[in-house]
Amino acid sequence: MPVSRRSFIKAVGATSAGLPFTAPGIISAQSPGEKLNIAAIGVGGRGWSDVNSASQGHNLVAFCDVLTGVSARKGGYTEAAKKWPKARRYQDWRKLLDESRDIDAVTISTPDHMHALPTLAAMRLGKHVFTQKPLTHTIHESRVLMMEARRCGVATQMGIQNQSLVGHRTTAALIRAGLIGKIKEAHGWSHKGWAGPKEGRPSRPDATPKGLDWDLWLGVAPRRPYANKIYQPMNWRGWLDFGSGTLGDMGIHIMEPLVSSLGVGPPVSVKSLGLPPNPETWQPGNTIQYEFAGNEYTAKALFPYLWRDGKAGRPPLAISEYLPAGLKLPRQGTLFVGEKGAIIHPHGGSPMVFPMDLLTGYDMPTLEKRGHYDSWRESIRTGKPACASFDFSAPLTETVLLGNIAVRFPNEKLKWNTKDLRFTNNNKANAFVRSEYRKAWETEGL
């Protein structure tokens, strides 16, 4: 009998005493040669890459996608059916999890607003989870997933694949070794500017494409009519109800070296210097000031970080005396300004050190290659945390999403208490820490 939305969501929201919870194969100490049974929720676009990489060398036993027709992006339901003809096929992820007794681990590759609920449900059924970035759509959801992962004892990983690149890890090693001295400030930027139409949604609905369950796609978000090419296949990133703008798409990548290199936690304050979002969509350019508590790697007790995206452009070279005139900054990246020099980390690339003579005679660290999906599977096998476990990725997501709250209150410095998950000087801002789920999708804890 098909699982009903109400009964499934009720079960997900239950306490551990009422769940069919069995902490899985974790750490059931799998032998190195034992194959995992993996399921995938979302198999188009990024999901296609996730399911192929995560299941490599293992068993893909089930997959799900709300679009059972041909995907406008790579992969999708029909391609998955061809590649894994013996795998069980679903359109409703709740049905997949309801029949998941043989499943060890699940990938979740959905729009941002539908990251938290399937992830929580899978963990409470004892499944290891790999969830795409940003971890969640709200700060509250991130904290819930982090705490629930600890309780359930499952292996977790956020899909932030660049974190595993040798270049990213080399930047962190150079910063921590003090190559450019203590860090005075840092800057991050992206040329992307995810935004939807200023006027909001179309006035007239379109017919839903064949094979798309639009209600399932909306999930926890408020109900609205389908509109052709307005929300899919990727335009959802620019809509407040579904996506997290450029910060959620690229900021999560570009702020990662900041966290890995300096070990900073969520900021103590955040301030937007740009325009507020449109009524329903993000702006195409943001400038956001973060302040973090300083530590042994920073030159100041309060460490400043400035984020720019879209129309806001790149930081000026004059920020650091060590940057040569005429230097062309990458389209996306991070700049660390130190007491003795500067490091530019291009997104997905390797560190650029200025002045270059700092490297004369310097013994560069030799780092082994690391697979992001391998790290997750190794965590399943050994019980050791993956490189982007929820203990790492939930605070990183919190940091990123604080910027998306700040843009709603331009030019106002919002002071943040991460322990209590609240702003101490603006109660209106606290309303955006958590969002209401659509009726019938409401879940205890979320």
Residue pairs with C-beta under 8 A, 6 or more apart in sequence:
2 92
2 95
3 92
3 94
3 95
3 98
5 94
5 440
5 441
6 440
8 94
8 97
8 98
8 121
9 94
9 117
9 440
9 441
9 442
9 443
11 18
11 19
12 117
12 120
12 121
12 124
12 443
12 444
13 442
13 443
13 444
13 445
13 446
14 124
14 444
16 124
16 151
19 124
19 125
20 125
21 124
21 125
21 126
21 152
22 126
23 126
23 152
23 153
23 154
24 104
24 126
24 127
24 128
24 154
25 36
25 104
25 128
25 380
26 128
26 153
26 154
26 155
26 380
26 383
27 153
27 155
27 380
27 382
27 383
29 381
29 383
30 36
30 380
30 381
31 381
32 381
34 381
35 57
35 58
35 59
36 58
36 59
36 104
36 105
36 377
36 380
37 58
37 59
37 61
37 102
37 103
37 104
37 105
38 51
38 54
38 55
38 58
38 59
38 60
38 61
38 103
38 104
38 105
38 106
38 107
39 60
39 61
39 62
39 63
39 64
39 96
39 100
39 103
39 105
39 106
39 107
39 127
40 47
40 50
40 51
40 54
40 55
40 60
40 62
40 63
40 64
40 80
40 106
40 107
40 109
41 47
41 63
41 64
41 65
41 93
41 96
41 106
41 107
41 108
41 109
41 110
41 118
42 50
42 64
42 65
42 107
42 108
42 109
42 110
42 132
43 51
43 63
43 64
43 65
43 75
43 76
43 77
43 79
43 80
43 109
44 65
44 67
44 71
44 73
44 74
44 75
44 76
44 77
44 233
45 71
45 73
45 74
45 75
45 109
45 233
45 234
46 109
46 132
46 159
47 65
47 75
47 107
47 109
47 110
47 132
48 73
48 74
48 75
48 76
48 79
48 80
49 74
49 75
50 107
50 109
50 130
50 132
50 159
51 60
51 63
51 75
51 80
51 107
51 109
52 75
53 372
53 373
54 105
54 107
54 130
54 373
54 376
54 377
56 373
58 377
60 84
60 87
61 87
61 88
61 102
61 103
62 87
62 88
62 89
62 90
62 96
62 99
62 100
62 103
63 77
63 80
63 84
63 87
63 88
63 89
63 90
63 96
64 89
64 90
64 91
64 92
64 93
64 95
64 96
65 71
65 76
65 77
65 80
65 91
66 91
66 92
66 212
66 213
66 216
66 217
67 76
67 77
67 209
67 211
67 212
67 213
67 217
68 77
68 78
68 89
68 91
68 211
68 212
69 76
69 77
69 78
69 209
69 210
69 211
69 212
70 76
70 78
70 211
71 77
71 78
71 79
71 233
72 232
72 233
73 233
73 234
77 89
77 91
77 211
80 87
80 89
81 87
81 89
88 96
88 99
90 96
91 213
91 216
92 213
92 216
93 118
93 216
94 121
97 106
97 118
97 121
97 122
97 125
97 127
100 106
100 122
100 125
100 127
103 127
104 127
104 128
104 380
105 127
105 128
105 129
105 130
105 155
105 376
105 380
106 118
106 122
106 127
106 128
106 129
106 130
107 129
107 130
107 131
108 115
108 118
108 119
108 122
108 129
108 130
108 131
108 132
109 132
109 159
110 118
110 132
111 217
111 236
111 237
111 242
111 243
112 134
112 136
112 137
112 236
112 237
112 242
112 243
112 244
112 248
113 137
113 219
113 220
113 221
113 241
113 242
113 243
114 219
114 220
115 131
115 132
115 134
115 135
115 136
115 137
115 141
116 135
116 136
116 137
116 138
116 141
116 142
116 144
116 145
116 446
117 219
117 220
117 437
117 441
117 443
117 446
119 129
119 131
119 145
120 144
120 145
120 148
120 443
120 445
120 446
122 129
123 129
123 145
123 148
123 149
123 152
123 154
123 156
124 148
124 152
126 152
126 154
127 154
128 154
128 155
128 156
128 376
128 379
128 380
129 149
129 154
129 155
129 156
129 157
130 156
130 157
130 158
130 159
130 373
130 376
131 145
131 156
131 157
131 158
131 159
132 158
132 159
133 158
133 159
133 160
133 248
133 252
133 253
133 393
133 397
134 158
134 244
134 248
134 252
134 397
134 400
134 401
135 141
135 142
135 145
135 158
135 390
135 393
135 394
135 396
135 397
136 142
136 145
136 394
136 397
136 401
137 242
137 244
137 248
137 401
137 435
138 401
138 432
138 433
138 434
138 435
139 397
139 398
139 401
139 402
139 405
139 421
139 433
139 434
140 421
140 433
140 434
140 435
140 446
141 434
141 446
142 393
142 394
142 395
142 397
142 398
142 401
143 394
143 398
143 421
144 445
144 446
145 156
145 390
145 394
146 390
146 391
146 394
146 395
148 445
149 156
149 389
149 390
149 391
150 391
155 376
155 379
155 380
155 383
155 386
155 389
156 376
156 379
156 386
156 389
156 390
156 393
157 372
157 373
157 375
157 376
157 379
157 386
157 387
157 388
157 389
157 393
158 388
158 389
158 390
158 392
158 393
158 396
158 397
159 372
159 388
160 252
160 253
160 256
160 372
160 388
160 393
160 396
161 372
162 168
162 253
162 256
162 347
162 348
163 256
163 260
163 372
163 387
163 388
164 370
164 371
164 372
164 375
164 387
165 348
166 350
166 367
166 369
166 370
167 345
167 348
167 349
167 350
167 351
168 256
168 257
168 260
168 345
169 260
169 367
169 370
170 350
170 351
170 364
170 365
170 367
171 257
171 260
171 261
171 334
171 336
171 343
171 345
171 350
171 351
172 257
172 260
172 261
173 365
173 367
174 180
174 343
174 351
174 353
174 365
175 183
175 261
175 262
175 297
175 336
175 338
175 343
176 261
176 297
177 365
179 338
179 340
179 341
179 343
179 353
179 358
179 362
180 336
180 338
180 339
180 340
180 341
180 342
180 343
180 353
180 358
181 299
181 338
181 339
181 340
181 341
182 297
182 298
182 299
182 338
182 339
183 261
183 262
183 297
183 298
183 299
183 303
183 336
183 337
183 338
184 298
184 299
184 300
184 337
184 338
184 339
185 303
185 304
185 305
185 306
185 319
185 337
186 258
186 262
186 303
186 304
186 305
186 306
186 334
186 335
186 336
186 337
187 305
187 306
187 307
187 308
187 315
187 319
187 334
187 335
187 337
188 251
188 254
188 255
188 258
188 305
188 306
188 307
188 308
188 333
188 334
188 335
189 254
189 307
189 308
189 309
189 312
189 313
189 314
189 315
189 329
189 332
189 333
190 246
190 250
190 251
190 254
190 308
190 309
190 310
190 331
190 332
190 347
191 309
191 310
191 331
191 332
192 246
192 249
192 250
192 309
192 310
192 332
193 246
193 283
193 284
193 285
193 309
193 310
193 311
194 237
194 238
194 243
194 245
194 246
194 249
194 282
194 284
194 310
195 238
195 245
195 278
195 281
195 282
195 283
195 284
195 310
196 230
196 235
196 238
196 239
196 278
196 280
196 281
196 282
197 230
197 281
198 278
198 281
200 278
200 279
200 280
200 281
201 224
201 225
201 227
201 230
201 280
202 227
202 230
205 225
205 226
205 227
206 225
206 226
206 227
206 228
207 226
208 214
208 226
209 226
209 228
212 226
214 226
215 223
217 232
218 224
218 438
219 438
219 441
220 435
220 437
220 438
220 441
221 241
221 242
221 438
222 241
222 438
223 438
224 241
229 235
231 239
231 242
236 242
236 243
237 243
237 244
237 245
237 248
237 249
238 245
238 281
238 282
239 280
239 281
239 282
240 277
240 280
240 281
240 282
241 280
243 249
243 282
244 400
244 401
244 404
245 277
245 282
245 283
245 286
245 309
245 404
246 282
246 286
246 309
246 310
247 286
247 288
247 307
247 309
247 400
247 401
247 403
247 404
248 400
248 401
248 404
250 309
250 332
250 347
251 307
251 309
251 400
251 403
252 396
252 397
252 400
253 332
253 347
253 348
254 332
254 333
254 334
254 347
255 305
255 307
255 334
255 396
255 399
255 400
256 396
257 334
257 345
258 264
258 305
258 334
259 392
259 395
259 396
259 399
261 297
261 336
262 292
262 295
262 297
262 298
262 303
263 295
263 297
264 292
264 293
264 295
264 298
264 303
265 292
265 293
265 395
265 418
266 395
266 398
266 399
266 402
266 416
266 418
267 290
267 291
267 292
267 305
267 399
267 402
267 416
268 291
268 292
268 293
268 302
268 415
268 416
269 290
269 291
269 413
269 414
269 415
269 416
270 288
270 289
270 290
270 291
270 402
270 403
270 405
270 406
270 413
270 414
270 416
271 288
271 289
271 406
271 411
271 412
271 413
271 414
272 286
272 287
272 288
272 289
272 403
272 406
272 407
272 408
272 409
272 410
272 411
272 412
273 287
273 288
273 289
273 410
273 411
274 283
274 285
274 286
274 287
274 288
274 312
274 407
274 410
275 283
275 407
275 410
276 283
276 407
276 408
276 409
276 410
277 283
277 407
277 408
282 404
282 407
283 310
283 407
284 310
284 311
285 308
285 309
285 310
285 311
285 312
286 307
286 308
286 309
286 310
286 312
286 403
286 407
287 306
287 307
287 308
287 312
288 306
288 307
288 403
288 406
288 407
289 304
289 305
289 306
289 307
289 413
290 304
290 305
290 306
290 307
290 399
290 402
290 403
291 302
291 303
291 304
291 305
292 298
292 302
292 303
292 305
293 301
293 302
293 303
294 300
294 301
294 302
294 303
295 303
299 338
299 339
306 315
307 403
308 314
308 315
314 329
315 329
315 335
317 323
317 324
317 325
317 327
317 329
319 335
319 337
320 335
320 337
320 342
320 354
322 341
322 342
322 354
322 355
323 342
323 344
323 354
324 354
329 335
329 344
330 344
330 346
330 347
330 349
331 347
332 346
332 347
333 344
333 345
333 346
333 347
333 349
334 344
334 345
334 347
335 342
335 343
335 344
335 345
336 342
336 343
336 344
336 345
340 358
341 353
341 354
341 355
341 358
342 353
342 354
343 351
343 352
343 353
343 354
344 351
344 352
344 354
345 351
345 352
346 352
353 359
370 387
372 387
372 388
375 386
375 387
375 388
376 386
378 384
378 386
379 385
379 386
379 389
385 391
385 392
395 418
398 418
402 414
402 416
404 432
405 414
405 423
405 429
405 432
405 433
406 412
406 414
406 429
408 429
408 432
409 426
409 428
409 429
412 426
413 425
414 423
414 425
414 426
414 429
415 423
415 424
415 425
416 422
416 423
416 424
417 423
417 424
421 433
422 430
422 433
423 429
423 430
423 433
436 442
437 443
437 446
